Each structure stands twice: as structure tokens, then as C-alpha cells.
Amino acid sequence: MVGKKSAFAAEIRTFIKNRCFLGIGPTEIFREICLIYGHGELSYASVTRWCKKFPNGLTSLQDATCGHRKENASSLEMIEKVRKMVSTDA
């Protein structure tokens, strides 16, 4: 499961959110997810993390944005700037 995002991620998170609000614990929710979607779609640790987030006010079902490099790092403009730097440095 590590590094793999389920094709049913949004659907499963909605399921977790609804079950949490009904007061059902992560162990039971995980068992139900395995019955419905099969084993390996989501880890128990992920279920418990989502079960902690929803009651604390989280409403989004999306992953948080990461602090990765900006997408413009490989834009045509940036590529041209690097080419000019490299050619003048030689």
C-alpha cells in the first residue's frame, strides 16, 4: 500500500467521514472498507489518521498540498534561462 493511492480514494474518504460522524471507530471502519473495496486499498494507519481529522473540523476530502518545487521550474522560459547561463559559463 505504501506509495499507492487508491482509485477509490475520494469515495473511501467520504465513507470514513460519514462513519466517523456516526460514532463508528477506525477498527470497524477499516474492516468495512476491506469488505467493500478489498484489502490493500487503504492502510489501517490511514483510516485512523482520517478518523482523527474529520471530528477536528476537517471538511476537505483532498490531500493537503505539499511544499514541493513550483511547477514552473521546468517551463520553457526557465529552460531558456538555464541554457543561457550554461552557455555563458563555459
URPE-V555947 format. One line per field, one symbol per residue. phi: phi as a letter, one per 40 degrees, with the letter a starting at -180 (. if undefined). burial: # if it has 9 or more other ideal C-beta (glycine too) atoms within 8 Angstrom, else .. A space follows every 50 residues. Layout:
phi->???
burial->???
//
This chain:
phi->.cgbbccbdcccccdcdcccccgcccccccdcccccbgcgcacccccccc cccccchcbcbcccccccdccccbcdccccccdccccccc
burial->.....#..#..######.##.....#.###.###..#...##....##.# #..#.......................##...........
//
